Amino acid sequence: MDEPSRIVPTIQNIVSTVNLDCHFDLKRIALSARNAEYNPRRFVAAKSEERSRVAARRFARIIEKIGYTVRFKEFKIQNMVGSCDLKFPIRLERISINHAAFSSYEPELFPGLIYRMKDPKIVLLLFVSEKIVITGGKKKEEIYKAFANIYPVLTQFRKIVA
């Protein structure tokens, strides 16, 4: 059996926000900036905190070149998503029964078990495919702590395959 220290969640994406301290027209920006596309239903994310900050600074420079006066302030990580492969199957239905206060499992609506951890305040999506998605963190440490907290539960509900 793998120890939790050997399985480390990989950060898949980071969503951040920044206040540029000005009002601007997104359609105008999309028409004025090179390689820009206006799609209000979609936003991009980064793979690291540093890349997220760099992308926000580059966006601020693009906005300045178009003619807006901006101030880069209140940069904040809003959400981090990590994932990992357990390398063993788990009994989702048993977890949902034994951890009913924290979990929801309705496979006819969604294929994964939704586990709402209190500390850290993280949501874990557990799948029959042995994969886990960990979301809601503001720091990598929260993602790692959530996995360390859930790992003993998962080993307790490990499905024995004959």
C-alpha positions in Angstrom: 0.0 0.0 0.0 1.2 3.5 -0.8 2.0 5.8 2.1 0.3 9.3 1.9 3.8 10.8 1.7 4.4 8.9 -1.6 1.3 10.2 -3.2 1.3 14.0 -3.6 -1.5 15.9 -5.3 -0.5 17.8 -8.4 -1.8 21.3 -8.7 -3.8 21.4 -11.9 -5.0 25.0 -11.9 -5.1 28.2 -9.9 -7.7 30.9 -10.3 -6.7 34.4 -9.1 -8.1 37.9 -9.2 -6.6 41.4 -9.1 -8.0 44.8 -8.7 -6.6 47.2 -11.4 -8.4 50.1 -9.8 -10.2 51.3 -13.0 -13.3 50.6 -15.1 -12.8 49.2 -18.5 -14.8 47.8 -21.5 -13.9 44.2 -22.1 -15.2 44.3 -25.6 -13.0 47.3 -26.4 -10.0 45.4 -24.9 -10.8 42.3 -27.0 -11.0 44.4 -30.2 -7.8 46.4 -29.4 -5.4 43.8 -27.9 -3.6 41.3 -30.1 -4.7 37.6 -29.7 -7.5 38.6 -27.3 -10.9 36.9 -27.4 -14.0 38.1 -25.5 -15.9 35.2 -24.0 -17.7 36.1 -20.8 -18.5 32.4 -20.1 -14.9 31.4 -19.9 -11.8 32.3 -18.0 -8.3 30.9 -17.9 -6.3 29.6 -15.0 -2.6 29.0 -14.3 -0.6 26.0 -13.1 1.3 27.9 -10.3 0.9 30.9 -8.1 3.9 32.6 -9.8 2.4 32.1 -13.3 -0.9 33.4 -12.1 0.7 36.6 -10.8 2.8 37.0 -13.9 -0.3 36.6 -16.1 -2.2 39.2 -14.1 0.8 41.6 -14.4 1.0 41.0 -18.2 -2.8 41.6 -18.5 -2.3 44.9 -16.6 0.4 46.0 -19.0 -1.9 45.2 -22.0 -4.6 47.3 -20.5 -2.2 50.2 -20.0 -1.0 50.0 -23.6 -4.7 50.3 -24.8 -4.9 53.5 -22.8 -6.3 52.8 -19.4 -4.6 53.9 -16.2 -4.2 50.9 -13.9 -2.9 50.2 -10.5 -2.0 46.6 -9.7 -3.4 45.9 -6.2 -5.3 43.2 -4.2 -3.9 40.2 -6.1 -5.5 37.2 -4.5 -5.6 33.4 -5.1 -9.3 32.5 -5.2 -9.1 28.8 -5.8 -6.6 26.0 -6.3 -7.4 22.6 -7.8 -5.2 19.5 -7.3 -5.6 15.9 -8.3 -3.9 12.6 -7.7 -4.2 8.9 -8.4 -4.7 6.7 -5.3 -3.6 3.5 -7.2 -6.3 1.5 -5.4 -10.1 1.4 -5.7 -12.3 2.7 -2.9 -15.8 1.9 -1.8 -17.6 5.2 -2.4 -21.0 3.9 -1.1 -19.5 2.9 2.2 -17.8 6.2 2.7 -21.1 8.0 1.9 -22.8 6.0 4.6 -20.1 6.2 7.3 -19.3 9.9 6.6 -22.8 11.1 5.7 -22.3 14.4 7.5 -19.5 15.3 5.1 -20.3 13.4 1.9 -22.8 13.1 -0.9 -22.9 10.3 -3.4 -25.6 10.1 -6.0 -24.0 8.2 -9.0 -27.1 8.7 -11.1 -26.5 12.5 -11.0 -22.7 12.7 -10.7 -20.1 9.8 -10.9 -18.1 10.9 -7.9 -18.5 11.2 -4.2 -18.4 14.8 -3.0 -16.6 15.1 0.4 -16.8 18.5 2.1 -14.0 18.7 4.6 -14.3 21.2 7.4 -10.6 21.8 8.2 -9.2 22.8 5.9 -12.4 23.9 4.2 -11.9 21.9 1.0 -14.1 19.9 -1.3 -12.8 16.5 -2.5 -14.3 14.6 -5.5 -13.6 10.9 -5.2 -14.0 8.6 -8.2 -14.3 4.9 -8.8 -11.4 5.3 -11.2 -9.1 5.8 -8.2 -8.7 9.5 -9.0 -9.3 12.4 -6.6 -9.8 16.0 -7.4 -9.2 18.5 -4.5 -10.6 21.9 -4.8 -11.3 25.1 -2.8 -7.8 25.8 -1.4 -6.2 29.2 -1.4 -2.8 27.7 -0.7 -1.0 24.6 -1.8 -0.6 23.6 1.8 -4.4 23.4 2.2 -4.6 21.0 -0.8 -1.8 18.8 0.7 -3.3 18.9 4.2 -6.7 17.9 2.9 -5.2 14.9 1.1 -3.2 13.9 4.2 -6.5 14.1 6.3 -8.6 12.1 3.8 -6.0 9.4 3.1 -6.6 7.3 6.3 -10.3 7.3 5.5 -9.7 6.2 2.0 -7.4 3.3 3.1 -10.1 2.3 5.6 -12.6 2.0 2.7 -10.2 0.4 0.2 -11.9 -2.0 -2.1 -10.3 -5.4 -2.0 -10.0 -6.7 -5.5 -9.7 -10.5 -5.9 
